[in-house]
Amino acid sequence: MFNLIPFQLQGPIMAILAAILYFLTYRFNELFDAWFLYDQGINLVFLPAGIKHLAILLGGPWGALGCFVSLFIVANEFWQGVPTGDIALYSLVSTCATWAGIAVCLKVLGLDRDLTNIRFIHLPLIDLFTTFLHGFTTNVFFILKGMKTDHLMTNALAMMLGDYIGSFIVLTLLWLFIVYRNRQALQQS
């Protein structure tokens, strides 16, 4: 599909798609806050984490840019009273932690950048390491900036759990879609 789009537009389109998907998934996730909201900025099932993982896996820096912009927009809603610069920095730390986790996992697992050799077993491994790095880094940032004052480990673990579950749901749905599509293609040939 991207082969039909001029090369110069592929990255910006990926960023826009990532931003829209992140934003819409965040809005959908809010419907479940009564059940899964643990603390400000921490949800025990956080589907946008999966969108961020997917966007960065597929779009690299452009996917990260789209998620950063969208996270900045929604973070201004749930971090009332926090200076805009701190929210931008939080959005950057969050996005870069995920991006770094994915980059390390791709290298350690020996996965090609185009993901041609990725297997289902890689997804929970990537997810586990990335959510660990993201949860810990983000919660250290919260404490350093005074956005939270205590409970580093419990907040980090809650965020890791929510991001892991949310990411795993999104990545598993993607995997199932790909398997279904491949089976349909085989049946038609």
C-alpha positions in Angstrom: 0.0 0.0 0.0 2.8 2.5 0.9 4.4 1.8 -2.5 1.6 3.8 -4.1 2.4 6.9 -1.9 5.4 9.1 -2.9 8.4 8.4 -0.7 8.5 11.9 0.7 5.0 11.6 2.0 5.2 8.2 3.6 6.8 9.3 6.9 4.4 12.3 7.5 1.4 10.1 6.7 2.7 7.4 9.1 3.1 10.1 11.8 -0.5 11.4 11.2 -1.9 7.8 11.2 0.0 7.0 14.5 -1.3 10.2 16.1 -4.9 9.6 15.1 -4.8 5.9 16.2 -3.2 6.8 19.5 -5.7 9.5 20.2 -8.7 7.4 19.2 -7.4 4.4 21.2 -6.9 6.7 24.2 -10.5 7.9 24.0 -11.7 4.3 23.7 -9.6 3.3 26.7 -11.1 6.1 28.7 -14.4 4.3 28.6 -12.9 1.7 30.9 -11.3 4.0 33.4 -13.9 3.1 36.1 -12.5 -0.4 36.1 -8.8 0.1 35.2 -7.6 3.6 36.2 -5.0 3.0 38.9 -3.7 6.5 39.5 -3.2 9.7 37.5 -1.4 8.7 34.3 -1.5 5.0 35.1 -4.1 2.6 33.7 -4.1 -1.2 34.4 -5.1 -1.9 30.8 -3.7 0.7 28.6 -4.4 0.0 24.9 -2.6 3.1 23.6 0.7 1.5 24.7 0.1 -1.1 22.1 -0.6 1.5 19.4 2.7 3.2 20.4 4.6 -0.1 20.2 3.0 -0.9 16.8 3.6 2.6 15.4 7.2 2.6 16.4 7.8 -1.0 15.2 6.3 -0.2 11.8 7.0 3.5 11.4 10.2 4.1 13.4 10.8 7.8 14.1 7.6 8.8 12.2 5.5 6.5 14.3 7.2 7.8 17.4 6.5 11.4 16.3 2.8 10.8 15.9 2.5 9.1 19.3 4.5 11.9 20.9 2.2 14.6 19.5 -0.9 12.7 20.5 0.4 11.9 24.0 1.2 15.6 24.5 -2.4 16.5 23.6 -4.0 14.0 25.9 -1.5 14.5 28.7 -2.5 18.2 28.9 -5.9 16.9 29.8 -4.9 14.5 32.6 -2.0 16.5 34.1 -4.0 19.6 34.9 -1.8 22.4 36.5 1.5 20.9 35.2 3.6 23.3 33.1 3.3 22.7 29.4 7.1 22.2 29.2 7.0 19.4 31.7 4.2 17.8 29.8 6.2 18.0 26.6 9.2 16.5 28.4 7.0 13.7 29.9 5.7 13.0 26.4 9.3 12.9 25.1 10.5 10.6 27.9 7.6 8.3 27.5 8.0 8.0 23.7 11.7 7.7 23.8 11.7 5.0 26.5 9.3 2.9 24.3 11.4 3.6 21.2 14.7 2.7 23.0 13.1 -0.5 24.4 12.0 -1.6 20.9 15.4 -0.7 19.4 17.2 -2.8 22.0 14.8 -5.7 21.6 15.2 -5.7 17.8 18.9 -5.8 18.1 19.1 -8.4 21.0 16.5 -10.7 19.3 18.2 -10.3 15.9 15.1 -9.0 14.2 15.3 -7.3 10.9 14.2 -3.7 10.8 11.5 -4.7 8.2 10.3 -7.3 10.7 10.4 -10.1 8.1 11.8 -12.6 10.6 9.5 -11.7 13.5 7.6 -14.5 15.2 4.7 -14.4 17.6 6.9 -15.3 20.5 8.9 -12.1 19.9 5.9 -9.9 20.6 5.5 -10.6 24.4 9.3 -10.4 24.8 9.5 -7.0 23.1 6.5 -6.0 25.1 7.9 -7.1 28.4 11.2 -5.3 28.1 9.7 -2.2 26.6 7.0 -1.9 29.3 9.7 -2.4 32.0 11.9 0.3 30.6 9.0 2.7 29.9 7.3 2.1 33.3 10.4 2.6 35.3 11.8 5.6 33.3 8.5 7.4 33.2 7.9 7.0 37.0 11.4 8.2 37.8 10.6 11.2 35.7 7.3 11.8 37.6 9.2 11.8 40.9 12.1 14.0 39.7 9.6 16.6 38.3 7.4 16.5 41.4 4.4 15.2 39.4 4.3 12.3 41.9 6.1 12.2 45.2 6.2 8.6 46.3 5.4 5.0 45.5 7.9 4.7 42.7 7.9 0.9 42.6 4.1 0.3 42.9 3.4 3.0 40.3 6.1 1.7 38.0 4.8 -1.9 38.3 1.2 -0.8 37.8 2.2 1.1 34.7 4.2 -1.8 33.4 1.3 -4.2 33.9 -1.2 -1.8 32.2 1.1 -1.2 29.3 2.0 -4.8 29.0 -1.6 -6.0 28.9 -2.7 -3.2 26.6 0.2 -3.8 24.2 -0.3 -7.5 24.2 -4.0 -7.1 23.4 -3.2 -4.8 20.4 -0.3 -6.8 19.1 -2.2 -10.1 19.4 -5.1 -8.6 17.5 -2.7 -7.5 14.8 -1.1 -10.9 14.7 -4.5 -12.6 14.4 -5.5 -10.2 11.6 -2.3 -11.1 9.7 -2.8 -14.8 10.2 -6.4 -14.5 9.0 -5.4 -12.4 6.0 -2.7 -14.9 5.1 -5.1 -17.8 5.3 -7.6 -16.0 3.1 -4.9 -15.3 0.5 -3.9 -19.0 0.6 -7.5 -20.1 0.1 -8.0 -17.8 -2.9 -4.8 -19.0 -4.6 
